[in-house]
């Protein structure tokens, strides 16, 4: 098997429609992406994720590492911690992280979930 790669993830346009965030508070954040790899039992995956503006409740169900490539959003954890995301931000959200995400400008990230 060849090693899965994506060159220039900012330029990738063949994204799959992943639907609307189901926990919307305001607006309608629509997601799309490209799966780079998913392991056989489905508990680990990585790829590109894109999300349009809106505000929604966020519950991270598995550890997730993200490197945001474009856009702007704010995560507010249930305990009040505020995380401002801008292009170039890398973040790790541990399993069971809960809060609210507000996407101000469409975001694009590469991610790894395990």
N, C-alpha and C positions, 0 to 999 in steps of 0.2 A: 504494500500500500504506500502511495506517495504521501509525503507530509503535507497536510492541508495548510494553505497560505492564502492570504488576501493581500494583494498589493494596492497601495494607495486607498485605504478605506474611506477617505473623504470623497473619492471619485466614483465609488461603486453606486450604480443606478439600478441594477437588477435586484431590487428588494422585494421580498414577499410581503403581502398585506397581512399583518398580525392583529388587526382589529382595534377596537376602541378599549381604553382602560375601563375595566368594569366597576371601579370604585370612585367614579367621578364626583367631585364636590362642585366645581364650576367649569363650564366649557365642555369641550369634547376632545380630549387628547387621543389622537389616532397614532397607532404604532405600526412600524414596518421593520424589516430587518433581513439579514442574510446569515444563515447558520453556517459556521465554518466547520464545526465538528460537534458531534454528540456521541457519547460512549454508548456501548451496547445496552446497558440497563437504564439509560436515560437520566442518570442522576448527575451528570456532568456535561456542560455544553459551553461553547464559546462562539462569538460571532459579532455582528454589527447590529445595533439597535438604534432606531430613530423614533422620536416622539414629538408630536406637535403641541402647541401651547394648551394649557389647561391646568386645573388644580385637582389633585386626587389623593386619596388615602393610600399609603404605601406600606406593605408588609413584606419584608424580604424573607422568603421561606427557606432559602439555602444561602450559604456564604457566597458573596458576589464581589468580584473585583471589577472596577470600571475605569476606563481612561476616556474622558470626554474630549471629543475632537472639535466640536463646534456647538454653538448655541449657548443658552444661559438658563439656569434653573436654580431653585432654592429647595433644599430639603430641610424640614424642621422635625427633629426627633421628638417623640412624645414627652421627653423630659425637658424640652425647650432648646436643646442645642440646635444652632442654625449653621447649615453648611451651604455656602454659596459656591455654585459650580459655574466655571467659565472655561473656555477652550484651554486644553492642556492640563486640567485638573484630573488627578488620579485619586480614587477613593475606594475603600474597602467597607462594605456593608455586611456585618456579621449576621448569621442566621437569627431570625426573630427580631431584627431591627424594625421598628414601627414608627411611623410619622406621616407627614404630609409633604407631597412634592408639588411644587408650582413650577411649571415650564413656562418661562417668559418668552423665549425664542426657541424655535425647533432645535432640539438637541440630537446629536449623533455621538454614539460612544462605541468602543469595542469593549467586550465584556467576557468574563469567565465566571460561570456558576458551577459550584460543586457541592 
